[in-house]
Amino acid sequence: MRRFHSPIGILQGSRVLFSDFADGGQMWTGQGNRESRFIVNFREKFIAPPAVMVGLSMWDMDSQTNSRADITAEAVTVKGFHIVFRTWGDSRVARVRADWTAIGPLRDEDDWDVG
């Protein structure tokens, strides 16, 4: 369990990750393992890497194939993280939107910087 002894900040965002049906991208036309990675930069820096939750808020899948999706936050730092969407097999993904929430410690105005 992570315990905070400073103010806590919460940032949220939403991002359309791709619309591959529109331009014939790999998520719509490809086969096998596929991955899309997107960098999110926080508006304000945390003082330690925050807990980040990512979820699908919209997905548009081909109804003729199996729907397979894996979405996660990777490479989380005090400045941002990567949203990673993966699919595999014969899945055809037309488009995806992800929503995310980051919760972590912030610098307190009473903190001293003695460095």
BATORLO-960260 format. One line per field, with one value per atom (N, C-alpha, C): residue in one letter; x, y, z. Coordinates in nm, 4 decimals. Example, Ala and Ser with C-alpha at 12.3 -4.5 7.8 and 13.67 -1.06 7.14 Angstrom:
<sites>
residu A/A/A/S/S/S $
px 1.3190/1.2300/1.3200/1.2850/1.3670/1.2900 $
py -0.5690/-0.4500/-0.3300/-0.2250/-0.1060/0.0030 $
pz 0.7800/0.7800/0.7800/0.7080/0.7140/0.7870 $
</sites>
This chain:
<sites>
residu M/M/M/R/R/R/R/R/R/F/F/F/H/H/H/S/S/S/P/P/P/I/I/I/G/G/G/I/I/I/L/L/L/Q/Q/Q/G/G/G/S/S/S/R/R/R/V/V/V/L/L/L/F/F/F/S/S/S/D/D/D/F/F/F/A/A/A/D/D/D/G/G/G/G/G/G/Q/Q/Q/M/M/M/W/W/W/T/T/T/G/G/G/Q/Q/Q/G/G/G/N/N/N/R/R/R/E/E/E/S/S/S/R/R/R/F/F/F/I/I/I/V/V/V/N/N/N/F/F/F/R/R/R/E/E/E/K/K/K/F/F/F/I/I/I/A/A/A/P/P/P/P/P/P/A/A/A/V/V/V/M/M/M/V/V/V/G/G/G/L/L/L/S/S/S/M/M/M/W/W/W/D/D/D/M/M/M/D/D/D/S/S/S/Q/Q/Q/T/T/T/N/N/N/S/S/S/R/R/R/A/A/A/D/D/D/I/I/I/T/T/T/A/A/A/E/E/E/A/A/A/V/V/V/T/T/T/V/V/V/K/K/K/G/G/G/F/F/F/H/H/H/I/I/I/V/V/V/F/F/F/R/R/R/T/T/T/W/W/W/G/G/G/D/D/D/S/S/S/R/R/R/V/V/V/A/A/A/R/R/R/V/V/V/R/R/R/A/A/A/D/D/D/W/W/W/T/T/T/A/A/A/I/I/I/G/G/G/P/P/P/L/L/L/R/R/R/D/D/D/E/E/E/D/D/D/D/D/D/W/W/W/D/D/D/V/V/V/G/G/G $
px 0.0843/0.0000/0.0887/0.0521/0.1242/0.0606/0.1403/0.0905/0.1454/0.0597/0.0983/0.1082/0.2146/0.2327/0.2437/0.1891/0.1906/0.0575/0.0318/-0.0914/-0.0970/-0.2174/-0.2386/-0.3008/-0.2482/-0.3024/-0.3690/-0.4746/-0.5445/-0.5538/-0.5025/-0.5143/-0.5942/-0.6749/-0.7522/-0.7419/-0.7580/-0.7544/-0.8222/-0.8398/-0.9029/-0.8321/-0.8139/-0.7433/-0.7926/-0.8252/-0.8493/-0.7122/-0.6924/-0.5611/-0.5364/-0.6382/-0.6249/-0.7631/-0.7706/-0.8893/-0.8416/-0.7981/-0.7322/-0.8243/-0.9550/-1.0446/-1.0430/-1.0168/-1.0196/-0.9017/-0.7858/-0.6667/-0.6009/-0.6724/-0.6181/-0.5012/-0.5001/-0.3900/-0.3837/-0.2750/-0.2451/-0.3468/-0.4099/-0.5077/-0.6315/-0.6618/-0.7782/-0.7434/-0.6265/-0.5926/-0.4953/-0.4281/-0.3231/-0.3742/-0.2814/-0.3056/-0.1992/-0.2274/-0.1269/-0.1103/0.0040/0.0316/0.0521/-0.0217/-0.0095/-0.0143/0.0566/0.0647/0.0664/-0.0029/0.0042/0.0392/0.1314/0.1837/0.1728/0.1230/0.1016/0.1545/0.2262/0.2857/0.1880/0.1687/0.0888/0.1844/0.1845/0.2643/0.1712/0.2047/0.1227/0.1394/0.0322/0.0370/0.1236/0.1262/0.2059/0.2784/0.4020/0.4842/0.4462/0.4390/0.4223/0.5604/0.5666/0.6976/0.7433/0.6555/0.6877/0.5951/0.6327/0.5440/0.4049/0.3010/0.1650/0.1128/0.0042/-0.0720/-0.1545/-0.1480/-0.2192/-0.3133/-0.4377/-0.5388/-0.5818/-0.5891/-0.6288/-0.7442/-0.8443/-0.9568/-1.0054/-1.0712/-1.1319/-1.2629/-1.2771/-1.4016/-1.4815/-1.4182/-1.4871/-1.4031/-1.4685/-1.3992/-1.4945/-1.4416/-1.5167/-1.4448/-1.5065/-1.4451/-1.5275/-1.4620/-1.5278/-1.6099/-1.7353/-1.8220/-1.7974/-1.7166/-1.6920/-1.5691/-1.4943/-1.3746/-1.3830/-1.2929/-1.2880/-1.2422/-1.3065/-1.2682/-1.1654/-1.0435/-0.9347/-0.8691/-0.8542/-0.7933/-0.7226/-0.6069/-0.5313/-0.4852/-0.5183/-0.4765/-0.4142/-0.3023/-0.2298/-0.1500/-0.1050/-0.0128/0.1255/0.2241/0.3619/0.4538/0.5745/0.6782/0.6289/0.5628/0.5077/0.6216/0.6262/0.7235/0.6495/0.7227/0.6614/0.6098/0.6562/0.6197/0.5142/0.4918/0.3964/0.4054/0.3445/0.3416/0.3054/0.3093/0.2685/0.1370/0.0408/-0.0777/-0.0415/-0.0578/-0.0244/-0.1498/-0.1886/-0.3019/-0.2478/-0.2933/-0.2492/-0.3703/-0.3558/-0.4511/-0.3731/-0.4393/-0.3704/-0.4701/-0.4165/-0.4997/-0.5639/-0.6912/-0.7625/-0.8441/-0.8282/-0.9069/-0.8835/-0.9935/-0.9878/-1.0450/-0.9584/-0.9978/-1.0027/-1.1204/-1.1376/-1.0870/-1.1274/-1.0827/-1.1010/-1.0232/-1.0229/-1.0018/-1.0752/-1.0501/-1.0220/-0.9204/-0.8837/-0.9019/-0.9525/-0.9579/-0.8577/-0.7950/-0.6946/-0.7073/-0.6620/-0.6564/-0.5218/-0.4539/-0.3276/-0.3475/-0.3075/-0.3218/-0.1864/-0.1345/-0.0034/0.0279/0.1438/0.1820/0.2314/0.1981/0.2436/0.3320/0.4109/0.4924/0.4000/0.4244/0.3485/0.4165/0.3384/0.3986/0.4833/0.4651/0.5473/0.6745/0.6907/0.8133/0.9323/1.0427/1.1676/1.2521/1.3128/1.4066/1.5454/1.6138/1.7457/1.8523/1.8487/1.9410/2.0294 $
py -0.1175/0.0000/0.1237/0.2193/0.3456/0.4438/0.5017/0.6012/0.7378/0.8381/0.9727/1.0586/1.1375/1.2302/1.3731/1.3958/1.5275/1.5448/1.6627/1.6811/1.5804/1.5421/1.4446/1.5154/1.4857/1.5417/1.4334/1.4721/1.3814/1.4501/1.3834/1.4310/1.3287/1.3761/1.2876/1.3348/1.2409/1.2761/1.1716/1.2053/1.1173/1.1377/1.0292/1.0405/0.9340/0.9755/0.8787/0.8269/0.6965/0.6395/0.6213/0.5801/0.5649/0.5492/0.5742/0.5486/0.4772/0.3533/0.2808/0.2411/0.2380/0.2067/0.3177/0.4404/0.5557/0.5584/0.5084/0.5159/0.3802/0.2718/0.1391/0.1010/0.1492/0.1223/-0.0224/-0.0565/-0.1954/-0.2579/-0.1801/-0.2384/-0.2882/-0.2244/-0.2624/-0.3659/-0.3542/-0.4418/-0.5533/-0.5442/-0.6397/-0.7688/-0.8594/-0.9882/-1.0093/-1.0953/-1.1298/-1.0216/-1.0249/-0.9297/-0.7896/-0.6933/-0.5529/-0.4669/-0.3551/-0.2657/-0.1214/-0.0366/0.1081/0.1697/0.2648/0.3256/0.4778/0.5437/0.6875/0.7495/0.8600/0.9272/1.0307/1.0257/1.1259/1.2049/1.3370/1.4261/1.4950/1.4867/1.5516/1.7031/1.7767/1.9233/1.9739/1.8965/1.9324/1.8071/1.8235/1.7106/1.6652/1.5336/1.4755/1.4687/1.4427/1.4299/1.2846/1.1920/1.0495/0.9954/0.8873/0.8329/0.8029/0.8512/0.8301/0.6910/0.6545/0.5369/0.5808/0.5043/0.5402/0.4272/0.4635/0.3689/0.4092/0.3121/0.3368/0.2430/0.2948/0.2114/0.2503/0.1576/0.1865/0.2606/0.3766/0.4517/0.4447/0.3969/0.3719/0.2737/0.1739/0.0852/0.0464/0.0358/0.0024/-0.1163/-0.2338/-0.3583/-0.4186/-0.4900/-0.5644/-0.6774/-0.6889/-0.7920/-0.9305/-0.9394/-1.0675/-1.1402/-1.0748/-1.1362/-1.1319/-1.2021/-1.2022/-1.0664/-1.0190/-0.8919/-0.9203/-0.8749/-0.8936/-0.7589/-0.7229/-0.5944/-0.6022/-0.5375/-0.5229/-0.3783/-0.3081/-0.1688/-0.1503/-0.0778/-0.0628/0.0669/0.1068/0.2196/0.1610/0.2081/0.1624/0.2831/0.2613/0.3646/0.4879/0.4660/0.5768/0.6483/0.7808/0.8658/0.9826/1.0713/1.1905/1.2868/1.2717/1.3632/1.3088/1.1757/1.1192/0.9682/0.9107/0.7659/0.7321/0.6048/0.5559/0.4801/0.5098/0.4253/0.3223/0.1949/0.0885/0.0057/-0.0013/-0.0830/-0.1963/-0.3180/-0.4356/-0.5180/-0.5809/-0.6808/-0.7915/-0.8987/-1.0143/-1.0984/-1.2005/-1.2916/-1.2216/-1.2559/-1.1997/-1.0756/-1.0236/-0.9069/-0.7880/-0.7192/-0.5975/-0.4836/-0.3897/-0.2778/-0.1522/-0.0930/0.0263/0.1508/0.1668/0.2829/0.2575/0.3340/0.3182/0.4556/0.4797/0.5956/0.5435/0.6011/0.5623/0.6810/0.6532/0.7513/0.7074/0.8046/0.7710/0.8627/0.8107/0.8860/0.8596/0.9659/0.9553/1.0171/0.9419/0.9885/0.9745/1.0867/1.0806/1.2022/1.1980/1.3060/1.4298/1.5449/1.6736/1.7413/1.8352/1.9146/2.0059/2.0115/2.0984/2.2351/2.3410/2.4750/2.4958/2.4130/2.4214/2.3378/2.2590/2.1781/2.2687/2.2328/2.3071/2.2341/2.3077/2.2500/2.2895/2.1973/2.2252/2.1573/2.1801/2.1095/2.1971 $
pz 0.0000/0.0000/0.0000/-0.0792/-0.0856/0.0109/0.0991/0.1950/0.1555/0.1568/0.1203/0.2449/0.2526/0.3638/0.3112/0.1965/0.1350/0.0621/0.0068/-0.0704/-0.1863/-0.2224/-0.3294/-0.4479/-0.5663/-0.6886/-0.7712/-0.8410/-0.9316/-1.0667/-1.1674/-1.3051/-1.3835/-1.4779/-1.5629/-1.7064/-1.7975/-1.9379/-2.0234/-2.1487/-2.2468/-2.3791/-2.4527/-2.5797/-2.6765/-2.7985/-2.9056/-2.9458/-2.9342/-2.9612/-3.1099/-3.1820/-3.3275/-3.3890/-3.5191/-3.6018/-3.7266/-3.7100/-3.8181/-3.9324/-3.9111/-4.0222/-4.1261/-4.0833/-4.1736/-4.2695/-4.2235/-4.3093/-4.3338/-4.3060/-4.3338/-4.2453/-4.1205/-4.0291/-3.9840/-3.9136/-3.8776/-3.7827/-3.6972/-3.6052/-3.6795/-3.7935/-3.8727/-3.9794/-4.0398/-4.1530/-4.1179/-4.0032/-3.9690/-3.9085/-3.8831/-3.8188/-3.7128/-3.6168/-3.5175/-3.4124/-3.3451/-3.2372/-3.2929/-3.2367/-3.2759/-3.1515/-3.1566/-3.0412/-3.0870/-3.0120/-3.0311/-2.8969/-2.8991/-2.7765/-2.7908/-2.6844/-2.6875/-2.5587/-2.5714/-2.4560/-2.4003/-2.2684/-2.1978/-2.1094/-2.1246/-2.0393/-1.9410/-1.8124/-1.7108/-1.7189/-1.6918/-1.6898/-1.5750/-1.4664/-1.3493/-1.3031/-1.2605/-1.2182/-1.0774/-1.0581/-0.9252/-0.8599/-0.7272/-0.6622/-0.6550/-0.6887/-0.7021/-0.8106/-0.8770/-0.9803/-0.9232/-0.9886/-0.9395/-0.9751/-0.9127/-0.9546/-1.0758/-1.1840/-1.3066/-1.3451/-1.3705/-1.4172/-1.5568/-1.6471/-1.7852/-1.8189/-1.8876/-1.9296/-2.0673/-2.1331/-2.2630/-2.2405/-2.3021/-2.2915/-2.4213/-2.5277/-2.6542/-2.7326/-2.7890/-2.8814/-2.9928/-3.1104/-3.2305/-3.2936/-3.2836/-3.3294/-3.4424/-3.5302/-3.6370/-3.5746/-3.6119/-3.5549/-3.6144/-3.7194/-3.7849/-3.7303/-3.6410/-3.5832/-3.4313/-3.3656/-3.2194/-3.1687/-3.0612/-2.9989/-2.8901/-2.9126/-2.8161/-2.7917/-2.6638/-2.6321/-2.4977/-2.4911/-2.3676/-2.3633/-2.2549/-2.2419/-2.1042/-2.0998/-1.9748/-1.9747/-1.8563/-1.8398/-1.8163/-1.8910/-1.8747/-1.8655/-1.8165/-1.8079/-1.7326/-1.6197/-1.5400/-1.4680/-1.4845/-1.4158/-1.3522/-1.2886/-1.2288/-1.3350/-1.4592/-1.5675/-1.6636/-1.6633/-1.7573/-1.7646/-1.8683/-1.8855/-2.0298/-2.0621/-2.1933/-2.1789/-2.2652/-2.2798/-2.3860/-2.3539/-2.4486/-2.4751/-2.6028/-2.6462/-2.7315/-2.7009/-2.7771/-2.8198/-2.9346/-2.9800/-3.0484/-3.0847/-3.1436/-3.2223/-3.2863/-3.3643/-3.4821/-3.5075/-3.6229/-3.5874/-3.4659/-3.4233/-3.5157/-3.5453/-3.6269/-3.5438/-3.5088/-3.4234/-3.5094/-3.5188/-3.6011/-3.5295/-3.4030/-3.3262/-3.1773/-3.1000/-2.9550/-2.8910/-2.7816/-2.6970/-2.5565/-2.4921/-2.3561/-2.2622/-2.1430/-2.0342/-1.9290/-1.8616/-1.7614/-1.6406/-1.5270/-1.4028/-1.3365/-1.2957/-1.2228/-1.0850/-0.9807/-0.8425/-0.7752/-0.7235/-0.6611/-0.5770/-0.5105/-0.4192/-0.4931/-0.4355/-0.4876/-0.3834/-0.4296/-0.3373/-0.2576/-0.1293/-0.0405/-0.0389/-0.0331/-0.0303/0.0943/0.1983/0.3198/0.3109/0.2017/0.1865/0.1629/0.2213/0.2029/0.1026/0.0138/-0.0819/-0.0378/0.0311/0.0864/-0.0003/-0.1267/-0.2128/-0.2817 $
</sites>
